[in-house]
Amino acid sequence: MLAPLPGWVHGSITVLLMIALAPPFLQAWARGGLAAGGVIAASRAPRDANGPRASGISELAVAAWAGIAVFIAWRGGALGPALGLAALTLGLALHGLRLFATRLRAAAANDVGPRRSWWPLVPIGVVALAALTALAASDGTWRESPRLFSGLLLGLGAAFLAGLWVVRTRAIPLPALAWILAVGVALNLIATGLWHSDDVYRYEVEGRQILAGQNPYVIPPADPRARALVADAVADRVNHPHMTAIYPPMGLLVEAGVQAVLPGTLGFATLACGGVLAAIVLALALLLRTGAAPGLILAVAWNPVLTVFGSGEAHNDIVMALLVLVALLFAASGRAASALVAATLAVLVKPFAVVVLPALLTRAGWRRWWLVPATAGLLYLPFAAAGMGLFASLLTFGGTMHYHGALDPLVRSLARLVLASDQVEPAVRVVLLAALVGGLAWVWLRRGAAPTPTLAVRLITVLLLCLPTLHPWYLTVVAVLLPFARSWALAVWTATVGVYWLHGIEMLAVGEWIETGWVTTVAHLPAIGLMVFEIFGPPREAREPGKLPFPVGSAHA
């Protein structure tokens, strides 16, 4: 069996990475950040260098960091270091891919599912590609043509569900796995032709602010000092420009890093697509690590949430999802402290990941709890001058705004029947918070022997159900963890995100951003109904006992 490269090779690559980052055209913080990333990646060489668990992920991680250095050196005119490091990076990447392919081949051969033909995946994949190609080729955005865009995205979702049914009902051989991955890569590349979300303009402004020494928690995008850093066309398209930074500091640092490496919105589009492709690799590695059927990677590779709202609209939720996957991989590999740090970094991109921390702390031991506040404090420290401004916009967003929530409309409607108008909003927040606490406690107490990824997706699902605002891209973490929840409810939830775009029908009629009640109901009710059935319905045996989890939230797990 192929073995990972020795630690000294990883270290040599890291030294060369630092050399490549040395030219003066790079800013000091970018040199230090990327070099530190290379050191961290190199230091994570597998402990079982010659053992059967070697996956090549460590080699691929170092190659990814070195690849960034190659790109920076090339853009800066340092062609010699770029070419030299590129050759070493390519060799390291190929070795990592060979290791990964060896594990993948063995896992596919050991799949214990029924031996049925996998050919339906071919036409299903073609349909998915056709639907997304038509979507990317359509003029304008969903706001101008909501019915067309929604219909095409729902077609992609239907193909996704059909493909998921195939991989859940039979063994998937290596050729089928290759087809699944090829279609997944193609879908995400095609999706880059979609219109980007308005969020990317805020990302660009905040990234530029940090590079210019401004504190985004103090200076909002509408401030003339911030507007001066970008073109008017960018500044005019920032959503909520009067609000200071909403995201925690890790998200802001990622924005600044992107702007340092590849300025403009193209950098965020590249990050999003690359992030989704990396999520496919990491989710597949986690499947291999946990002994689950590798064919289940289709739940990630073909998922409409990731292709359209990740690679297409370029939302930063994929960064949070990537860090959650990294944390779970660390946990599965016995690196408890690293898992906690990675999960905390995910929280510091978007707070949704906070519910994953208890699952990891239970595995790591609660004595390591201090890693969470220590990591958070370290990242908040450079922005500390903002005081409570660090959380002002986040609290405003979470405390007063609501749109397309799953349970929020029902709670809000009932509150309006019995309370005065000025009491409705506080009451809704209290009820949703109580539902969140109760739901998390219920899942936690009934967790049984559920694997950590399964417990994580259950906890995140409860959180999303209780959010007053639930845009489709908020389901990104659910999508990357879907292979570890044999829930059709979650699959349907992610497959029907196209319903969201039907809000555009009423928007066109009234000329402003507005929520349409029936659209929200149709988007969430089928999935919630299936969740209730899966929780209280009859138990189902996993295809591979001890490997694949029961449905999310199942009382039988």
C-alpha positions in Angstrom: 0.0 0.0 0.0 1.1 3.5 -0.7 2.3 5.4 2.3 2.2 9.2 3.0 5.4 11.1 2.5 7.6 11.3 5.5 7.4 14.3 7.8 10.6 15.8 6.5 9.1 16.1 3.0 6.1 18.0 4.5 8.5 20.3 6.3 10.6 20.9 3.2 7.5 21.9 1.3 6.6 24.3 4.1 10.0 25.9 4.0 9.7 26.4 0.2 6.2 27.8 0.8 7.7 30.4 3.1 10.4 31.2 0.6 7.8 31.7 -2.2 5.9 34.0 0.1 8.9 36.1 0.9 9.0 38.6 -2.0 8.2 42.2 -0.9 5.1 42.6 -3.2 3.2 40.6 -0.5 1.9 42.4 2.6 3.4 41.2 5.8 0.2 39.8 7.2 -0.5 37.8 4.1 3.0 36.2 4.2 2.6 35.3 7.8 -0.9 34.0 7.5 -0.2 31.7 4.5 3.1 30.6 5.9 1.5 29.7 9.2 -1.2 27.8 7.4 1.5 25.8 5.6 3.2 25.0 8.9 -0.1 23.9 10.4 -0.9 21.8 7.4 2.5 20.2 7.3 2.5 19.5 11.0 -0.6 17.3 10.5 1.1 14.5 8.7 -0.7 11.2 9.5 0.6 9.4 12.5 -0.1 6.1 10.9 2.3 6.7 8.0 2.3 3.1 6.8 -1.0 2.0 8.1 -4.3 1.2 6.4 -5.9 4.5 7.6 -3.6 6.8 5.5 -5.9 8.8 3.2 -3.7 11.4 1.6 -5.6 14.3 3.1 -2.6 15.7 4.8 -0.6 15.8 1.5 -3.5 17.4 -0.3 -3.9 20.1 2.4 -0.2 21.0 2.2 -0.5 21.0 -1.6 -3.5 23.4 -1.4 -1.6 25.9 0.7 1.5 25.6 -1.6 -0.8 26.1 -4.6 -2.0 29.5 -3.1 1.7 30.5 -2.8 2.3 29.5 -6.4 -0.5 31.7 -7.5 0.6 34.7 -5.5 4.2 34.3 -6.7 3.1 34.1 -10.3 0.8 37.1 -10.0 3.7 39.0 -8.4 6.1 38.3 -11.2 8.3 35.8 -9.2 8.2 33.2 -11.9 11.3 31.2 -10.8 10.0 30.5 -7.3 6.5 29.9 -8.7 7.6 27.3 -11.2 9.9 25.5 -8.7 7.2 25.3 -6.1 4.6 24.4 -8.7 6.5 21.3 -9.6 6.8 20.2 -6.0 3.2 21.0 -5.3 2.1 18.9 -8.3 4.1 15.9 -7.1 2.7 16.2 -3.6 -0.8 16.6 -4.8 -0.5 13.5 -7.1 0.9 11.4 -4.2 -2.0 12.5 -2.1 -4.5 11.7 -4.8 -3.0 8.2 -5.2 -3.4 7.6 -1.5 -6.9 8.9 -1.6 -7.8 6.8 -4.6 -6.4 3.6 -2.9 -8.7 4.2 0.1 -11.6 4.9 -2.2 -11.1 1.8 -4.3 -11.0 -0.4 -1.2 -14.2 1.2 0.2 -16.1 0.8 -3.0 -15.1 -2.9 -3.2 -16.2 -3.4 0.4 -19.7 -1.8 0.0 -22.1 -4.4 1.3 -25.2 -2.9 -0.3 -27.4 -4.9 -2.8 -25.7 -5.5 -6.1 -28.0 -3.7 -8.6 -27.3 -1.8 -11.8 -26.2 1.7 -11.3 -26.9 2.9 -14.8 -29.8 5.1 -13.8 -27.2 7.5 -12.5 -26.1 8.3 -16.0 -29.4 9.8 -17.4 -30.2 11.3 -14.0 -26.8 13.1 -14.0 -27.4 14.3 -17.6 -30.7 15.8 -16.5 -29.1 17.5 -13.6 -26.4 19.0 -15.8 -29.0 20.1 -18.4 -31.2 21.8 -15.7 -28.3 23.7 -14.3 -26.9 24.6 -17.7 -30.3 26.1 -18.6 -30.3 28.0 -15.3 -26.9 29.4 -15.9 -27.7 30.4 -19.5 -30.9 32.2 -18.5 -30.9 36.0 -18.8 -31.1 38.1 -15.6 -31.8 36.6 -12.2 -34.5 34.9 -10.3 -35.9 38.3 -9.3 -36.8 39.1 -12.9 -38.0 35.5 -13.9 -38.9 33.8 -10.6 -41.1 31.0 -12.2 -38.4 30.0 -14.8 -35.6 30.0 -12.3 -37.6 28.2 -9.6 -38.7 25.6 -12.1 -35.2 24.8 -13.3 -33.8 24.7 -9.8 -36.6 22.4 -8.7 -35.8 20.2 -11.7 -32.2 20.0 -10.5 -33.6 19.1 -7.0 -35.7 16.3 -8.5 -32.7 14.8 -10.3 -30.7 15.1 -7.0 -33.4 13.1 -5.1 -33.6 10.5 -7.8 -29.8 10.1 -7.7 -29.8 9.9 -3.9 -32.4 7.1 -4.1 -30.2 5.1 -6.3 -27.1 5.4 -4.1 -29.1 4.6 -1.0 -30.6 1.4 -2.4 -27.6 -0.4 -3.8 -23.8 -0.8 -3.7 -22.0 1.8 -5.8 -18.9 0.5 -7.7 -15.9 2.6 -8.5 -17.0 3.5 -12.1 -20.3 4.8 -10.7 -18.4 6.7 -8.0 -16.3 8.3 -10.7 -19.4 9.4 -12.6 -20.9 10.9 -9.4 -17.8 12.9 -8.8 -17.4 14.0 -12.4 -21.0 15.2 -12.5 -20.5 17.0 -9.2 -17.4 18.8 -10.4 -19.2 19.8 -13.7 -22.3 21.0 -11.8 -20.2 23.3 -9.6 -18.2 24.7 -12.5 -21.3 25.4 -14.5 -22.9 27.1 -11.5 -20.2 29.7 -11.5 -22.1 31.2 -14.5 -24.9 32.2 -12.2 -25.4 35.8 -10.9 -23.6 36.3 -7.6 -25.4 37.2 -4.4 -25.3 40.9 -3.3 -23.5 39.6 -0.2 -20.2 39.4 -2.2 -20.1 43.2 -2.4 -20.2 43.5 1.4 -17.5 40.9 1.5 -15.4 42.9 -0.9 -15.9 46.2 1.1 -15.1 44.6 4.4 -12.0 42.8 3.0 -10.7 46.1 1.6 -11.4 47.8 4.9 -9.2 45.4 6.9 -6.4 45.7 4.3 -6.6 49.5 4.7 -6.5 49.3 8.5 -10.2 50.1 9.1 -12.3 48.3 11.6 -15.5 47.0 9.9 -17.2 46.8 13.3 -16.9 50.6 13.6 -17.1 51.9 10.0 -20.1 50.6 8.0 -19.9 50.2 4.2 -22.0 53.4 3.7 -19.3 55.5 5.4 -17.4 57.6 2.9 -14.1 56.2 4.2 -15.3 52.7 3.3 -16.8 53.7 0.0 -13.5 55.3 -1.1 -11.9 51.9 -1.1 -14.0 50.3 -3.8 -15.7 51.4 -7.0 -19.1 53.1 -6.7 -20.7 50.1 -8.6 -19.6 47.9 -5.7 -20.5 50.3 -2.9 -23.9 50.9 -4.3 -24.8 47.2 -4.2 -23.9 46.4 -0.6 -26.9 45.2 1.3 -27.7 46.9 4.6 -24.9 49.4 4.0 -25.7 51.3 7.2 -24.9 48.3 9.3 -21.4 47.6 10.5 -19.9 44.1 10.1 -22.4 41.3 10.8 -20.1 38.3 10.6 -17.7 37.3 13.4 -13.9 38.0 12.8 -12.9 34.7 11.1 -15.3 35.6 8.3 -13.8 39.1 8.0 -10.3 37.7 7.9 -11.2 35.3 5.1 -12.6 38.3 3.2 -9.4 40.2 3.7 -7.3 37.2 2.6 -9.4 36.8 -0.5 -8.9 40.4 -1.4 -5.2 40.2 -0.8 -4.8 37.2 -3.1 -7.5 37.8 -5.8 -9.1 41.2 -5.5 -12.7 41.9 -6.5 -15.8 39.6 -6.6 -13.9 37.1 -8.7 -11.9 36.1 -5.6 -15.1 35.2 -3.7 -16.5 33.3 -6.6 -13.3 31.3 -6.8 -13.3 30.7 -3.1 -16.9 29.5 -3.1 -16.5 27.1 -6.0 -13.2 25.8 -4.7 -14.8 25.5 -1.2 -17.6 23.4 -2.5 -15.2 21.1 -4.3 -13.0 20.9 -1.2 -16.2 20.0 0.8 -16.8 17.1 -1.5 -13.3 15.8 -0.9 -13.5 16.3 2.9 -17.0 14.7 3.1 -15.8 11.8 1.1 -12.8 11.4 3.4 -15.1 11.5 6.4 -17.2 8.8 4.9 -14.1 6.7 4.4 -12.9 7.4 7.9 -16.3 6.4 9.4 -16.7 3.3 7.2 -19.9 4.5 5.5 -20.7 3.7 1.9 -18.7 6.1 -0.4 -21.6 6.4 -2.9 -23.4 8.5 -0.4 -21.1 11.4 -1.5 -23.8 12.1 -4.1 -25.7 13.8 -1.3 -23.0 16.5 -1.3 -21.7 16.5 -4.9 -25.1 17.0 -6.5 -26.8 19.0 -3.8 -28.6 22.1 -5.2 -27.8 24.1 -2.1 -24.1 23.7 -2.6 -24.1 24.1 -6.4 -26.4 27.0 -6.7 -26.0 29.0 -3.5 -22.4 27.9 -2.9 -20.6 27.8 -6.2 -23.2 30.0 -7.9 -24.2 32.8 -5.6 -20.9 32.6 -3.6 -22.2 32.8 -0.1 -19.6 32.4 2.6 -21.5 29.7 4.4 -19.3 27.2 2.6 -16.3 28.4 4.6 -18.2 27.6 7.8 -19.2 24.2 6.5 -15.6 23.4 5.4 -14.4 24.1 8.9 -17.1 21.9 10.4 -16.0 19.1 8.2 -12.4 19.7 9.2 -13.4 19.6 12.8 -15.3 16.3 12.4 -12.3 14.8 10.5 -10.0 15.8 13.3 -12.4 14.3 15.8 -12.6 11.0 13.8 -8.8 10.9 13.7 -8.5 11.3 17.5 -7.2 14.9 17.3 -9.6 16.3 19.9 -7.9 19.7 20.5 -7.6 20.4 16.8 -11.2 19.5 16.3 -12.3 22.1 18.9 -10.2 24.8 17.4 -11.5 24.1 13.9 -15.1 24.1 15.2 -14.6 27.4 17.0 -13.2 28.9 13.8 -16.4 27.7 12.1 -18.5 29.5 14.7 -16.3 32.6 14.1 -17.3 32.6 10.4 -21.1 32.2 11.2 -22.5 31.4 14.6 -24.7 28.6 13.4 -21.9 26.1 14.0 -22.0 26.8 17.8 -24.3 23.8 18.3 -21.6 21.4 17.1 -19.3 22.3 19.9 -21.0 20.2 22.6 -20.8 17.1 20.4 -17.1 17.7 20.0 -16.5 18.6 23.7 -18.1 15.3 24.7 -15.7 13.4 22.5 -12.7 15.6 23.4 -13.4 15.9 27.1 -14.8 19.0 28.8 -11.5 19.8 30.3 -10.5 21.3 26.9 -13.4 23.8 27.0 -10.9 26.7 27.4 -9.8 26.2 23.8 -13.1 27.7 22.6 -12.9 31.1 24.4 -9.2 31.3 23.9 -9.5 30.9 20.1 -12.5 33.3 20.0 -10.7 35.9 22.1 -7.6 35.7 20.0 -9.5 36.5 16.8 -11.7 39.2 18.3 -8.7 40.9 19.9 -7.6 42.9 16.8 -11.2 44.4 16.6 -11.7 45.0 20.3 -11.7 48.8 19.9 -15.3 48.4 18.6 -16.5 47.4 22.1 -20.1 46.2 21.9 -20.1 47.2 18.3 -18.6 43.7 17.7 -22.0 42.3 18.2 -24.4 45.2 17.4 -25.3 44.3 13.8 -25.5 40.6 14.6 -27.9 41.3 17.5 -30.0 43.6 15.3 -30.1 41.0 12.5 -31.0 38.2 14.9 -33.3 40.2 17.2 -35.6 42.1 14.8 -35.4 40.7 11.3 -37.3 37.7 10.0 -37.7 36.2 6.6 -38.6 32.7 5.3 -38.3 31.0 8.7 -39.5 27.5 9.2 -41.4 27.8 12.5 -41.4 31.6 12.8 -44.5 32.2 10.6 -46.6 29.8 12.7 -45.4 31.3 16.0 -45.9 34.8 14.7 -49.4 34.1 13.5 -50.5 32.7 16.8 -48.9 35.5 18.7 -50.8 38.1 16.6 -54.0 36.4 17.7 -53.5 37.0 21.4 -51.0 39.8 21.8 -50.8 43.5 21.0 -48.6 44.4 18.0 -45.8 45.8 20.1 -45.6 42.5 22.0 -45.5 40.1 19.1 -41.8 40.4 18.2 -40.5 39.8 21.7 -42.9 37.0 22.2 -41.9 35.3 19.0 -38.2 35.4 19.9 -38.9 34.0 23.4 -40.9 31.1 22.0 -38.4 30.3 19.3 -35.6 30.4 21.9 -37.5 28.1 24.1 -38.1 25.7 21.2 -34.5 25.8 20.4 -33.4 25.0 23.9 -36.0 22.3 24.2 -35.2 20.8 20.8 -31.4 20.7 21.4 -32.0 19.1 24.9 -34.3 16.5 23.4 -31.8 15.6 20.6 -29.0 15.5 23.2 -30.7 13.3 25.7 -31.7 10.9 22.9 -28.4 10.9 21.1 -27.6 7.3 22.1 -24.5 6.0 20.3 -25.0 8.3 17.3 -21.7 9.1 15.5 -20.5 12.6 15.9 -21.4 13.7 12.3 -24.9 12.4 12.7 -25.3 14.2 16.1 -23.9 17.4 14.5 -26.4 17.4 11.7 -29.3 16.8 14.1 -28.3 19.7 16.3 -27.9 22.0 13.4 -31.3 21.0 12.0 -32.9 22.0 15.3 -31.2 25.4 15.2 -32.2 26.1 11.6 -35.8 25.2 12.3 -35.9 27.8 15.1 -34.3 30.7 13.2 -36.5 33.7 12.4 -34.7 34.1 9.1 -33.8 31.0 7.0 -32.4 31.7 3.6 -31.6 28.6 1.5 -27.9 29.0 1.8 -28.2 28.5 5.6 -28.7 24.8 4.8 -25.1 24.6 3.6 -23.9 22.8 6.7 -26.9 20.3 6.5 -26.0 19.7 2.8 -22.3 18.8 3.5 -23.4 16.5 6.4 -26.3 14.9 4.6 -24.5 11.6 3.9 -24.4 11.0 7.6 -28.2 11.3 8.1 -30.3 8.8 6.3 -33.1 11.3 6.5 -35.3 11.9 3.5 -36.7 14.9 5.2 -33.4 16.7 5.1 -32.9 15.5 1.5 -36.2 17.0 0.5 -35.5 20.2 2.4 -32.3 20.8 0.4 -33.8 19.6 -2.9 -36.8 22.0 -2.8 -34.8 25.2 -2.1 -36.0 26.4 -5.5 -39.3 27.3 -4.0 -37.6 30.2 -2.3 -37.3 32.0 -5.6 -41.1 32.1 -6.0 -41.0 35.0 -3.5 -40.0 37.0 -6.6 -43.5 36.8 -8.0 -44.9 39.1 -5.4 -41.7 41.2 -5.4 -42.2 41.9 -9.1 -45.8 43.0 -8.4 -45.1 45.4 -5.5 -41.6 46.5 -6.5 -39.9 45.8 -3.2 -38.4 42.9 -1.2 -41.3 41.1 0.5 -42.1 37.7 1.9 -45.0 35.6 0.5 -46.6 33.5 3.1 -47.6 30.6 0.9 -44.1 30.3 -0.6 -42.6 30.0 2.9 -45.1 27.3 3.8 -44.5 25.3 0.6 -40.8 25.5 1.1 -40.7 24.1 4.6 -43.9 22.2 5.3 -43.2 19.0 3.3 -39.8 18.6 5.0 -41.1 19.3 8.5 -43.9 16.8 7.9 -41.3 14.2 6.9 -39.2 15.0 10.0 -42.2 14.4 12.2 -42.8 11.0 10.5 -39.2 10.0 10.8 -39.1 10.9 14.5 -42.3 9.1 15.4 -42.7 6.6 12.6 -41.5 3.0 12.6 -37.8 2.3 12.9 -35.7 1.4 9.8 -32.7 -0.7 9.8 -29.5 0.8 8.5 -28.1 -0.9 5.4 -24.8 -1.4 7.2 -25.4 -1.8 11.0 -23.1 0.4 13.0 -22.0 2.4 10.0 -25.0 4.3 8.7 -27.1 6.4 11.1 -30.9 6.3 11.5 -32.9 9.3 10.3 -32.2 12.6 11.8 -33.9 13.1 15.1 -35.1 9.5 15.1 -36.3 8.2 18.4 -34.9 4.8 17.4 -31.3 5.8 17.0 
